[in-house]
Amino acid sequence: MLNYNGDDHNLIKRANKNDIQQRQVQFFDHYLKDKPAPKWMTEGVPAIKKGIDWGFDLEK
């Protein structure tokens, strides 16, 4: 589940739009192109690290 605090359901803030776009690319790369899963998919990102650790790093 992705939660963008302070933004509408259709995402108005540019930073949130960029974030979800990056996550969609990584999601489809993993499931359709057999690329490694990013950390946000396997481990998640704790709420206290939100905005600090994005979890975009790929696992090996």
N, C-alpha and C positions, 0 to 999 in steps of 0.2 A: 504494500500500500504506500502510495506517495501522498504526503501531506505538505501543502504549501501554505503556511500560516499567513494570514492577512491578505490572501489573494482570492479572487473569485474562482468559481468552478472552471471557467474557461480560460484561466490564467491571463492576467493583464500585464503583470510585471515582466519585463524583458529577461531578467536574470532567471526567473522561473521557467519561461518558455525555452531558454537555452538549455537549462538543466534537464527538462523532460525530453527535449530533442536528443540530447546526448545519451540519456538512458534508453530511449527507444532504439537508437542505432546500436548500442551495445547489446540490448536484448535480442534484436533480430540477428546481429552478427553471431551471437552465441548459439541460438537455436536453429538458424538457417545455414550458417556458414561454418559451423563447428569451431568457432574461435573460442579462446578461454573465457570463462565467466568472470565478470567484474566482481570486485569485493562486495559491492552493494547488493548483488543478487545472492551471493552465497552466505555472507555473514550479516548483512544488513548494516545500517548506520544508526548507532544509538542516538536518541533525542538530544543528549547533552553534547554530542559532537556535530549536530546539525549546523551547517554553514562553515564548519571548520574542516572536517574530513568528509569529502564528497563521496568517497568509495569508488571512484572511477578506475582505480588501479586494477589491472588484469592479473588473475592468478596464473601461476605457471603450471 
